[in-house]
Amino acid sequence: MESNHNNRREFLKAGSAALAATAVALNAKSYAQVMGANDRIRVGIVGCGDRMKGGDLPAFQQHAKELNFEIVAVSDIWKLRREQGADYIEKLMGSRPDQVRNNDELYARKDVDAVIIATADFQHAYHGAEAVEAGRDAYVEKPIAHTMSDARRILAAVKKSGRIVQVGTQRRSTPAYQKAADYIKSGQFGDIVMVEMSWNVNQPGRWRRPDVVPLLKEADTDWKRYSLGRNMGPFDARKYLEFRLFWPFSSGIPDQWLVHQIDTVHWFTGLPHPRSCVANGGIYLWKDGRTNWDTMTAVFDYGPLDDLSKGFQVQYTSRFTNSAGGVKELYYSNGGMIDMNKQTVSPTGGLTAHSAAEMNMQPNLLPSVSLVDKVEKVATDADTHADPMTSANMRNWMECVRSRKTPNAPIEAGYAHSVALCMNVAAIQTGMKVTFDDQTQQVMAGGKVYA
């Protein structure tokens, strides 16, 4: 009991210190001490679809005046989206940005210091690399990449450029997750023995845009530029606007949801990627022409790459067909559980005195600890309206653009989630157990290079 009491006291003390540090970091007066803090940062928008308008722009607007940022241009290859984006930004922020037809025009401007990128899933790596190669800092939505070639490209481009890049895995800027990371890394939690994650909704319209698809004609946009010059078939308005439902524009569940949650595994443990992955699933209910699954289970093996006797599983499940269970992230050790939905540490499932006595061992039960004073609900709606996680992540990027410090979700984190994502995609498409070759940085399926 004394040990548990001390653990709890040390954890709360650490949490208080973290909150104090956060408060200092968020103090606007601190910017006066940063060289160039009074210079306005001018931002361009790359892609003005649902995620940009529903999450990133409201989050940006919350901090723009205080941190002296403004939006000067919006780039989208569809004229209607450009116009709607400019209208929305003017209504939200009071000033109307210029409209540019594509990123070539955007980066030809001298008044763009940084960009926020929220394009289609398969475009993120290309657009992110394009931005830093043009000398701009960037906030890049997740996933970073679902092919290893794209992942390697953006990692190399960012590291060579030295630009500030924040990945849109916003859990890394959320206090409860930051405290959980500190708690696990302190050793108080013990070795992780299992992780269970889920993301369940019951939304037949999720990622569908039936009202918008009829509005888009091939003449209204640039399909070749949209496809990044790759052979992705003829123009298809559904694949343009409902890209999350179709490979290779997206992998669906892994691209959209897995990366958010698997990113915390890498963060909490310091492990760079899974040792292996298997997956199963299918399109069981929403037979609307999509090619990406509406239900998936994936199992990842994690642990030291040089010691296969140590490690743990991550069991990941997701479905569109029933919302029971919602979003869940449960970390287990021999002493208990971290529940990131409730944002608590508890002795749930820990080694009790009775069970321990059978093997002449000591019981192992964690203290009950709340990670936060107020639980922040994970946003599961398609339109997040600047949920606290996105707001905190956007602010951290804006601060780092000024300070030139490494952001909470750096490109290395994006590369790590891309490896897990690419392994998941390979497992889906081959039905095999998939591994990763650290020397070649390639995904392996059946002993052969997959990507």
Steps between C-alpha positions, in 0.01 A plus 500: 500500500783739582654436157171574326457818703847620402437415135179699506666797670789497254263473206281789615809709573629433148159582356488832684844588371394414147192720528709787631743463213211495255355815649831680457533377143153625415561843648489746212750728676771240446492578128647844564824323588518320165682671216250601236205432729326817386531414130177377350509139376316470170337167427372330187230234499558189288173318440179648637274202556313369802796441732645844435172683555371272775815466711823670396370847418290539817802382701726749322249782552499444876868601524566713191440843654697433817798349316480744206429257217282568197378308195595669175417240235300185438613242243258243360482363148118497507365854444192439715712391797728803459205736504327326789827494693558871451141572606537286810832656602364851452199419719715328763787749517375825352740525205475336160801301372611491139404197295768311306436217257777267614809468717735623227322833519496487879874448540579762236367758747742680731245556776449137611713391798320178590217275384230278646447188289176299510474333161408141412673227701733385221612859431630596846860385453528657155353832611700502823829440316401759242443759775832455681691485172343839425637626832171505692416364845200267493221349706426172318190297571530129566569247366843605382515213250353159424786397271860473615634688198288802594596466867869491418467799270339735750729391785807576293358830372412629847831398654694661215298822510506564875146638478249473784249223424222392730305181424126499569514226764363732763510263796865603540389851601232382745578524876347163595706318237813693596453396863436139400820504294697636795345246737587203279851627430561553873470124554213531749256325268725200445551315175213522253353152449211583264330793325140494380377769264175553314321764295137414433225706335161422347493746214400387149581852380847511651742630236215515244423830321183427300398867486839620377605228255248611229645853511849398389570468128835408347525841334474667842828362630833346400482121533861450396621741768260344752648156418852644546579386147455136603293244314189495718240441232261737323325791668251388764318758711439246776869412527579872507251594773446166677865399475502336844287218360734405216851357474757634399359841595471378860493176695198621699505381860882471532567837332237686695483344845772244562779755460360724777498216750804297394703822522452496877659154519816630335497811719435323831755223441768656281468206259536608136250261341332159540699181461212342308138550396210281388153622401157377402168661411280593209208699366224332695213750487557829311517362144498837327785447255778566748817290489623568855368282781219606731626262771857413596698321766878529504747353746846652538795352684724756672819469698879532484625416154795310645310300762193313382442356848371842612206691365124537484209498257288788377155382403324753277135475397279740308159486339252732328203275569438528877625772733510296823829550679576825318861611515712300743868499594593266784857437612558203733788412730521228763396763754194649333375710213516844339165590345549793263125535449445562870854644524581305814752258646341219703589161656244334269621151415814532710659214696293455817625370833311173454644431155849607606497274805453194279852554370647650817514844337409849613179658368540765233221756490536851359354802681184660364599829338319747275715630216306826474265717702244495219464219246532616139277285281665366183319647200347230279279714277617577148482874574700562818458879524843558653484239772747569785752248362519666158511845657793404724691337214448798270612739771813298567589520130443875494721542808773289344490697174603797714740331742647251244469228758403143409119463511315237700420288193818520288558339164674202665171418675321524166753266342453249784121495464547466124706184549224346713242617246690353205537170685124501566424572133732217392330260743158599362603461138703178529335318789851423627693567816694817423834611645738793453864501395681769697808499280316556173198682655267277302180313585535122454218255427567130463873567508479730196511877474149642494583872503 
